[in-house]
Amino acid sequence: MELAGDAIVDLVDNQSYQDKVVENPAGQAVDLDALFEAFKELAKNEEPARAALDIDGGIEQGGTTLSMEANVINLPLRYKNQEKKLVFVDQAYELNVYLIVDNAHVSKSALKIEKLSSLSAFLDDPDSVLAKAASRFAELLDTIRENQEKAVEEEKEAAEEEKAADKKVSTKKK
């Protein structure tokens, strides 16, 4: 399943690719099924597309965004300037399926991207690719929780150290 470079650049540059965002209400279990169903529908068009699940408001509101994208490179479709530089208009490209996680605690860059399969393999056997995606999303969500807990602990320790330092300074002034 190949797509001409000029068609890809046009879709990305104009942000005219299919994009479906599903909200995951706060306090509810992560609904990967809704994300997967949205992506399956978009993938049938065999062109660049994005399906996303916004958890706790998504990355824009301090939460998490889980995405699946059909793209030719391992960058989110929203990075249109980089994509235009990396995709040559006179070449054809194979579409792949990427898993993307946006969260401040998933990595230093707040972004994790992994190739799951080619789009052709996905369309031939979506269940196995989605099982792999579900497993990987679960692992990355666990990593986010662990990193969030560490960050909270480090904040508490820093606050206690600051409090102790302030106490020493005020004792010396007396």
ZADO-1210 file (C-alpha; in nm, 4 decimals, padded with zeros to 6 digits):
<atoms>
<atom x="00.0000" y="00.0000" z="00.0000" code="MET" pos="1"/>
<atom x="00.1936" y="00.2973" z="-00.1304" code="GLU" pos="2"/>
<atom x="00.1040" y="00.6620" z="-00.1532" code="LEU" pos="3"/>
<atom x="00.2713" y="00.9268" z="-00.3683" code="ALA" pos="4"/>
<atom x="00.4904" y="01.1736" z="-00.1806" code="GLY" pos="5"/>
<atom x="00.3110" y="01.4758" z="-00.3282" code="ASP" pos="6"/>
<atom x="-00.0247" y="01.3445" z="-00.2009" code="ALA" pos="7"/>
<atom x="00.1215" y="01.2923" z="00.1464" code="ILE" pos="8"/>
<atom x="00.2766" y="01.6399" z="00.1575" code="VAL" pos="9"/>
<atom x="-00.0521" y="01.7934" z="00.0423" code="ASP" pos="10"/>
<atom x="-00.2591" y="01.6101" z="00.3066" code="LEU" pos="11"/>
<atom x="-00.0177" y="01.6954" z="00.5866" code="VAL" pos="12"/>
<atom x="00.0529" y="02.0536" z="00.4788" code="ASP" pos="13"/>
<atom x="-00.3192" y="02.1341" z="00.4557" code="ASN" pos="14"/>
<atom x="-00.3952" y="01.9258" z="00.7655" code="GLN" pos="15"/>
<atom x="-00.6680" y="01.7636" z="00.5532" code="SER" pos="16"/>
<atom x="-00.6081" y="01.4070" z="00.6705" code="TYR" pos="17"/>
<atom x="-00.8813" y="01.2326" z="00.8693" code="GLN" pos="18"/>
<atom x="-00.8521" y="01.3026" z="01.2417" code="ASP" pos="19"/>
<atom x="-01.0903" y="01.1618" z="01.5035" code="LYS" pos="20"/>
<atom x="-01.0533" y="01.2397" z="01.8730" code="VAL" pos="21"/>
<atom x="-01.2432" y="01.0378" z="02.1332" code="VAL" pos="22"/>
<atom x="-01.2800" y="01.1782" z="02.4839" code="GLU" pos="23"/>
<atom x="-01.2172" y="00.9453" z="02.7786" code="ASN" pos="24"/>
<atom x="-01.4185" y="01.0887" z="03.0705" code="PRO" pos="25"/>
<atom x="-01.2206" y="01.1609" z="03.3877" code="ALA" pos="26"/>
<atom x="-01.2289" y="00.8834" z="03.6431" code="GLY" pos="27"/>
<atom x="-01.3276" y="00.6164" z="03.3919" code="GLN" pos="28"/>
<atom x="-01.1210" y="00.3234" z="03.2689" code="ALA" pos="29"/>
<atom x="-00.9125" y="00.3849" z="02.9582" code="VAL" pos="30"/>
<atom x="-01.1356" y="00.2970" z="02.6628" code="ASP" pos="31"/>
<atom x="-00.8902" y="00.1525" z="02.4106" code="LEU" pos="32"/>
<atom x="-01.1787" y="-00.0125" z="02.2254" code="ASP" pos="33"/>
<atom x="-01.3149" y="00.3304" z="02.1285" code="ALA" pos="34"/>
<atom x="-00.9708" y="00.4337" z="02.0001" code="LEU" pos="35"/>
<atom x="-00.9278" y="00.1093" z="01.8070" code="PHE" pos="36"/>
<atom x="-01.2727" y="00.1312" z="01.6458" code="GLU" pos="37"/>
<atom x="-01.2082" y="00.4892" z="01.5385" code="ALA" pos="38"/>
<atom x="-00.8720" y="00.3941" z="01.3879" code="PHE" pos="39"/>
<atom x="-01.0118" y="00.0893" z="01.2068" code="LYS" pos="40"/>
<atom x="-01.2664" y="00.3092" z="01.0306" code="GLU" pos="41"/>
<atom x="-01.0039" y="00.5659" z="00.9272" code="LEU" pos="42"/>
<atom x="-00.7516" y="00.3026" z="00.8133" code="ALA" pos="43"/>
<atom x="-00.9961" y="00.1701" z="00.5533" code="LYS" pos="44"/>
<atom x="-00.9331" y="00.4857" z="00.3458" code="ASN" pos="45"/>
<atom x="-00.5681" y="00.3832" z="00.3030" code="GLU" pos="46"/>
<atom x="-00.4259" y="00.7330" z="00.3506" code="GLU" pos="47"/>
<atom x="-00.2628" y="00.9234" z="00.6355" code="PRO" pos="48"/>
<atom x="-00.5038" y="00.9434" z="00.9288" code="ALA" pos="49"/>
<atom x="-00.5087" y="00.9839" z="01.3067" code="ARG" pos="50"/>
<atom x="-00.7364" y="00.8507" z="01.5789" code="ALA" pos="51"/>
<atom x="-00.6747" y="00.9727" z="01.9337" code="ALA" pos="52"/>
<atom x="-00.8052" y="00.9084" z="02.2831" code="LEU" pos="53"/>
<atom x="-00.7814" y="01.2067" z="02.5178" code="ASP" pos="54"/>
<atom x="-00.7508" y="01.0973" z="02.8804" code="ILE" pos="55"/>
<atom x="-00.8100" y="01.3652" z="03.1473" code="ASP" pos="56"/>
<atom x="-00.8379" y="01.6322" z="02.8780" code="GLY" pos="57"/>
<atom x="-00.5438" y="01.5065" z="02.6737" code="GLY" pos="58"/>
<atom x="-00.1900" y="01.6398" z="02.6628" code="ILE" pos="59"/>
<atom x="-00.3158" y="01.9969" z="02.6101" code="GLU" pos="60"/>
<atom x="-00.4767" y="01.9934" z="02.9550" code="GLN" pos="61"/>
<atom x="-00.2045" y="01.8050" z="03.1412" code="GLY" pos="62"/>
<atom x="-00.3481" y="01.4594" z="03.0759" code="GLY" pos="63"/>
<atom x="-00.2548" y="01.1900" z="02.8265" code="THR" pos="64"/>
<atom x="-00.3273" y="01.1475" z="02.4573" code="THR" pos="65"/>
<atom x="-00.3034" y="00.7985" z="02.3085" code="LEU" pos="66"/>
<atom x="-00.3002" y="00.7952" z="01.9282" code="SER" pos="67"/>
<atom x="-00.2790" y="00.5567" z="01.6391" code="MET" pos="68"/>
<atom x="-00.1708" y="00.7007" z="01.3082" code="GLU" pos="69"/>
<atom x="-00.1303" y="00.5839" z="00.9526" code="ALA" pos="70"/>
<atom x="00.1759" y="00.7692" z="00.8279" code="ASN" pos="71"/>
<atom x="00.4919" y="00.7195" z="00.6249" code="VAL" pos="72"/>
<atom x="00.7413" y="00.8325" z="00.8906" code="ILE" pos="73"/>
<atom x="00.7620" y="00.7967" z="01.2669" code="ASN" pos="74"/>
<atom x="00.6515" y="01.1492" z="01.3464" code="LEU" pos="75"/>
<atom x="00.3034" y="01.2648" z="01.4390" code="PRO" pos="76"/>
<atom x="00.1078" y="01.4039" z="01.1446" code="LEU" pos="77"/>
<atom x="00.0788" y="01.7346" z="01.3307" code="ARG" pos="78"/>
<atom x="00.4548" y="01.7887" z="01.2748" code="TYR" pos="79"/>
<atom x="00.3841" y="01.9092" z="00.9240" code="LYS" pos="80"/>
<atom x="00.7034" y="02.1118" z="00.8747" code="ASN" pos="81"/>
<atom x="00.9268" y="01.8147" z="00.9585" code="GLN" pos="82"/>
<atom x="00.7178" y="01.5789" z="00.7477" code="GLU" pos="83"/>
<atom x="00.7383" y="01.8105" z="00.4463" code="LYS" pos="84"/>
<atom x="01.1190" y="01.8098" z="00.4798" code="LYS" pos="85"/>
<atom x="01.1434" y="01.4293" z="00.5035" code="LEU" pos="86"/>
<atom x="00.8936" y="01.3241" z="00.2368" code="VAL" pos="87"/>
<atom x="01.0026" y="01.3684" z="-00.1239" code="PHE" pos="88"/>
<atom x="00.7198" y="01.4542" z="-00.3614" code="VAL" pos="89"/>
<atom x="00.8618" y="01.2420" z="-00.6446" code="ASP" pos="90"/>
<atom x="00.8686" y="00.9171" z="-00.4452" code="GLN" pos="91"/>
<atom x="00.6075" y="00.6685" z="-00.3313" code="ALA" pos="92"/>
<atom x="00.5891" y="00.5651" z="00.0340" code="TYR" pos="93"/>
<atom x="00.4529" y="00.2693" z="00.2267" code="GLU" pos="94"/>
<atom x="00.1979" y="00.3639" z="00.4908" code="LEU" pos="95"/>
<atom x="00.2624" y="00.2267" z="00.8393" code="ASN" pos="96"/>
<atom x="00.0668" y="00.2183" z="01.1626" code="VAL" pos="97"/>
<atom x="00.2226" y="00.4024" z="01.4561" code="TYR" pos="98"/>
<atom x="00.1325" y="00.4090" z="01.8223" code="LEU" pos="99"/>
<atom x="00.1869" y="00.7516" z="01.9825" code="ILE" pos="100"/>
<atom x="00.1670" y="00.8513" z="02.3487" code="VAL" pos="101"/>
<atom x="00.1753" y="01.2174" z="02.4554" code="ASP" pos="102"/>
<atom x="00.2289" y="01.2728" z="02.8279" code="ASN" pos="103"/>
<atom x="00.4784" y="01.4759" z="03.0303" code="ALA" pos="104"/>
<atom x="00.5835" y="01.1589" z="03.2155" code="HIS" pos="105"/>
<atom x="00.6243" y="00.9122" z="02.9251" code="VAL" pos="106"/>
<atom x="00.9721" y="01.0382" z="02.8273" code="SER" pos="107"/>
<atom x="01.1877" y="01.3494" z="02.8493" code="LYS" pos="108"/>
<atom x="01.0347" y="01.4724" z="02.5233" code="SER" pos="109"/>
<atom x="00.6804" y="01.3948" z="02.6505" code="ALA" pos="110"/>
<atom x="00.6338" y="01.1830" z="02.3368" code="LEU" pos="111"/>
<atom x="00.6663" y="00.8114" z="02.2600" code="LYS" pos="112"/>
<atom x="00.6291" y="00.6802" z="01.9043" code="ILE" pos="113"/>
<atom x="00.6482" y="00.3156" z="01.7981" code="GLU" pos="114"/>
<atom x="00.5808" y="00.1435" z="01.4682" code="LYS" pos="115"/>
<atom x="00.3224" y="-00.1331" z="01.5029" code="LEU" pos="116"/>
<atom x="00.3019" y="-00.2658" z="01.1457" code="SER" pos="117"/>
<atom x="00.2528" y="-00.1697" z="00.7858" code="SER" pos="118"/>
<atom x="-00.0963" y="-00.0485" z="00.7025" code="LEU" pos="119"/>
<atom x="-00.1345" y="-00.3484" z="00.4687" code="SER" pos="120"/>
<atom x="-00.0598" y="-00.5908" z="00.7552" code="ALA" pos="121"/>
<atom x="-00.3026" y="-00.4016" z="00.9772" code="PHE" pos="122"/>
<atom x="-00.5826" y="-00.4245" z="00.7224" code="LEU" pos="123"/>
<atom x="-00.5114" y="-00.7960" z="00.6696" code="ASP" pos="124"/>
<atom x="-00.5117" y="-00.8806" z="01.0419" code="ASP" pos="125"/>
<atom x="-00.6247" y="-00.5890" z="01.2583" code="PRO" pos="126"/>
<atom x="-00.6845" y="-00.8042" z="01.5670" code="ASP" pos="127"/>
<atom x="-00.3210" y="-00.9053" z="01.6120" code="SER" pos="128"/>
<atom x="-00.1947" y="-00.5498" z="01.5569" code="VAL" pos="129"/>
<atom x="-00.4542" y="-00.4110" z="01.7992" code="LEU" pos="130"/>
<atom x="-00.3590" y="-00.6744" z="02.0594" code="ALA" pos="131"/>
<atom x="00.0023" y="-00.5590" z="02.0298" code="LYS" pos="132"/>
<atom x="-00.1129" y="-00.1959" z="02.0595" code="ALA" pos="133"/>
<atom x="-00.3243" y="-00.2713" z="02.3680" code="ALA" pos="134"/>
<atom x="-00.0320" y="-00.4423" z="02.5384" code="SER" pos="135"/>
<atom x="00.2082" y="-00.1604" z="02.4566" code="ARG" pos="136"/>
<atom x="-00.0372" y="00.1143" z="02.5607" code="PHE" pos="137"/>
<atom x="-00.0841" y="-00.0660" z="02.8955" code="ALA" pos="138"/>
<atom x="00.2928" y="-00.0823" z="02.9510" code="GLU" pos="139"/>
<atom x="00.3365" y="00.2851" z="02.8666" code="LEU" pos="140"/>
<atom x="00.0467" y="00.3899" z="03.0910" code="LEU" pos="141"/>
<atom x="00.2125" y="00.1962" z="03.3757" code="ASP" pos="142"/>
<atom x="00.5394" y="00.3800" z="03.3049" code="THR" pos="143"/>
<atom x="00.3549" y="00.7127" z="03.3157" code="ILE" pos="144"/>
<atom x="00.1954" y="00.6261" z="03.6532" code="ARG" pos="145"/>
<atom x="00.5324" y="00.5225" z="03.7985" code="GLU" pos="146"/>
<atom x="00.7027" y="00.8373" z="03.6710" code="ASN" pos="147"/>
<atom x="00.4200" y="01.0547" z="03.8068" code="GLN" pos="148"/>
<atom x="00.4551" y="00.8929" z="04.1498" code="GLU" pos="149"/>
<atom x="00.8321" y="00.9548" z="04.1450" code="LYS" pos="150"/>
<atom x="00.7783" y="01.3171" z="04.0454" code="ALA" pos="151"/>
<atom x="00.5296" y="01.3711" z="04.3302" code="VAL" pos="152"/>
<atom x="00.7715" y="01.2101" z="04.5764" code="GLU" pos="153"/>
<atom x="01.0592" y="01.4259" z="04.4527" code="GLU" pos="154"/>
<atom x="00.8442" y="01.7389" z="04.4881" code="GLU" pos="155"/>
<atom x="00.7609" y="01.6461" z="04.8472" code="LYS" pos="156"/>
<atom x="01.1264" y="01.5854" z="04.9299" code="GLU" pos="157"/>
<atom x="01.2295" y="01.9163" z="04.7711" code="ALA" pos="158"/>
<atom x="00.9595" y="02.1008" z="04.9658" code="ALA" pos="159"/>
<atom x="01.0729" y="01.9397" z="05.2920" code="GLU" pos="160"/>
<atom x="01.4366" y="02.0296" z="05.2209" code="GLU" pos="161"/>
<atom x="01.3370" y="02.3872" z="05.1428" code="GLU" pos="162"/>
<atom x="01.1349" y="02.4055" z="05.4627" code="LYS" pos="163"/>
<atom x="01.4322" y="02.2737" z="05.6640" code="ALA" pos="164"/>
<atom x="01.6660" y="02.5249" z="05.4971" code="ALA" pos="165"/>
<atom x="01.4248" y="02.8109" z="05.5706" code="ASP" pos="166"/>
<atom x="01.4061" y="02.6982" z="05.9326" code="LYS" pos="167"/>
<atom x="01.7878" y="02.7032" z="05.9636" code="LYS" pos="168"/>
<atom x="01.8029" y="03.0532" z="05.8145" code="VAL" pos="169"/>
<atom x="01.5353" y="03.1867" z="06.0514" code="SER" pos="170"/>
<atom x="01.7104" y="03.0242" z="06.3497" code="THR" pos="171"/>
<atom x="02.0424" y="03.1891" z="06.2583" code="LYS" pos="172"/>
<atom x="01.8754" y="03.5334" z="06.2376" code="LYS" pos="173"/>
<atom x="01.7567" y="03.5038" z="06.5961" code="LYS" pos="174"/>
</atoms>
